[in-house]
Amino acid sequence: MKEVKEVFFHKNVGDIVKEITNSVDRTGYIIAQSNSAGEAYNICERASEDIKIITKDIVKQI
């Protein structure tokens, strides 16, 4: 998609992903450019459908 300007991941394979409580906790983001904010949002939503992130629950043993 030419409207997608950037896709960035803050996490790497093996990183622990915690519950999101602020923007620093997010896994990544997509930036799109369009004629309106609504259309840019829709482009990001469509682009996110092509991204697959696999997670698994872990239990911390004490």
C-alpha positions as CSV (number, residue, x, y, z in Angstrom):
1,M,0.0,0.0,0.0
2,K,1.6,3.2,-1.1
3,E,-0.3,5.2,1.5
4,V,1.5,3.3,4.3
5,K,4.5,5.4,5.2
6,E,5.9,3.4,8.2
7,V,5.5,0.2,10.1
8,F,7.5,-0.1,13.2
9,F,7.7,-2.8,15.9
10,H,9.0,-2.1,19.4
11,K,9.2,-5.7,20.3
12,N,11.5,-8.5,19.1
13,V,11.0,-12.3,19.0
14,G,11.2,-13.5,22.6
15,D,10.3,-10.2,24.2
16,I,7.6,-10.2,26.9
17,V,4.5,-8.2,25.9
18,K,2.7,-6.7,28.9
19,E,-0.8,-5.3,29.1
20,I,-0.9,-2.0,27.4
21,T,-1.3,0.9,29.9
22,N,0.3,3.7,27.8
23,S,1.8,4.2,24.3
24,V,5.2,3.0,25.4
25,D,3.7,-0.5,26.1
26,R,2.4,-1.0,22.5
27,T,4.0,-3.6,20.3
28,G,4.3,-1.3,17.3
29,Y,2.5,1.1,15.1
30,I,1.5,1.9,11.5
31,I,1.5,5.3,9.9
32,A,-0.5,6.1,6.8
33,Q,-1.1,9.2,4.8
34,S,-4.3,10.1,3.0
35,N,-6.7,13.0,2.3
36,S,-8.5,12.6,5.6
37,A,-7.8,11.2,9.0
38,G,-10.6,8.7,8.7
39,E,-9.2,7.3,5.4
40,A,-5.7,7.1,6.9
41,Y,-7.2,5.2,9.9
42,N,-9.0,2.7,7.5
43,I,-5.7,2.2,5.6
44,C,-3.9,1.4,8.8
45,E,-6.7,-1.1,9.7
46,R,-6.4,-2.8,6.4
47,A,-2.6,-2.9,6.6
48,S,-2.8,-4.4,10.1
49,E,-4.7,-7.4,8.7
50,D,-1.6,-8.4,6.9
51,I,0.5,-8.5,10.1
52,K,0.5,-11.6,12.2
53,I,1.9,-11.6,15.8
54,I,2.0,-14.9,17.6
55,T,2.1,-14.9,21.4
56,K,1.9,-17.5,24.1
57,D,1.0,-17.2,27.8
58,I,3.9,-17.7,30.2
59,V,3.8,-18.3,33.9
60,K,6.5,-16.9,36.0
61,Q,7.7,-19.5,38.4
62,I,8.9,-18.4,41.8
